[in-house]
Amino acid sequence: MGRQMQANSHLAIISDPWTVVIHPLAEQELKALAPDLQARFVRIAELLEAFGPQHVGLPHIRPLENKLWEMRMIGRDGIARALYAAVHARRLVVLHVFVKKTQTTPRKAITTAHQRLETAA
């Protein structure tokens, strides 16, 4: 019996799954994106739910500031970002979605995400 436990000791501990939820205003913004960027968003959200944010990194996501992270969507029709934060109970809340037009994430987009986080949390 001890040998069997050692053989199975490499198995991962099963924990509660992560969920991605979308703020109502961010959902409207997401629907306004081109279809290929929407599909990319869905793929990244699936990765986050399946593996958790700690196991998904560049080029899919990256930290911004404080509690904010960004999903990085690149498609034929351009570049978009979805700003999100991790909140209680292994829940990721998408707060703001926008088409990226400059090298850096606009301060206005970060401010919008922070404001929505205050009401969402």
N, C-alpha and C positions, 0 to 999 in steps of 0.2 A: 504494500500500500504506500509506503514511503517513497518507493521508486516511481510510482504512478504520479504522486503529487509533484515530485521533482520534474518529471517529464512535462507536466502541464503548467509549471511555474512561469513559463514564458508567455502564457496567454494574457491578453489585456484584461483589465478590470472593466466590466461593463458599467457605464454610468448613464445618467439621464441624457437624452439627446439635446442638442442645441436646436433652437427654432429661430427662424428669421421672420419678423413681422414688419409690416410697412406702415409708416405714419400715413394717414389719409391724404395729406397734401403731397407727400412724396409719391404716393400711388398715382396721383394725377400727373405728376411730373414724369414718372416712369412710362406711363401710357403715351406721353407726347414724344418719346424717343423713337428713333427708327427701329424697325423690327429686328435688325441684326444686333443692335445694342441691347434691346430688351432680352433677346435670347442669351446674350452674354451675361446679363444680370442674373437671369435664372440659373445659368450654369454655376456662377460663383456662389449664389445663395445655396445651391445644392451641395457644393463643396463644403461650405461653412456648416451646414446642418449635418453632413455626413462625418466630417472629421474634426469640427470645432475650429475656432479661429486660431488656436495655438498651433495648429498643424497645417494651416494654409498661409502662404506668404506671397512674396513677389513672384510672378507679375500680377497676381490676382488682387491682393489687398496690401495695404501698408498703413502704419500709424500716422496720424496727423498731429494732433495735440490734445492734451488732457485726456478725455475719455473717447475722443473721436478717432475713427478709422475711416479709410476710404476703400470702396470697391472700385477697381480700375477696369473699365470696359473699353475695348478698342474693336472697332468694326469697319466695314467698308464705308459706312456713312459718317465716320468721325470717331471722336473720343468723348466718353462720358464718365462721370463719376457719381457714385452713390455714397453719401456720408452716413455712417451708422455708429451706434454705441452699444456696448454690452450692458445690459441691465440685469436685475435680479432673476433668479431661476433659469439661468443659461439661455437667456433670450437676447437676441440681437435686434435692435430697432433701427430700421432704415429711416433716416430723418429728412434727407434732402437729396434730390437727384437732379443733375444738370449736365448740359453739354459743355465740355471743357474747351476753352478758346485761347487760353494763355498757358505759359509754362508752369506757373504756380497756381495752387488752388486759391481762388479769390477769397479775400477776407469776408466779403458779404455772404458767401456760401457757408463759411464756417460759422459766422454769426447766426445765420438762419438755422443751421443745424443745432447750435447750442440753445437757441430759443425754443425750438420744438422739443428738444430733450427735456427741458424744464417742465413742459406740459405732459410729456409722454411717460415720464418716470414716476 
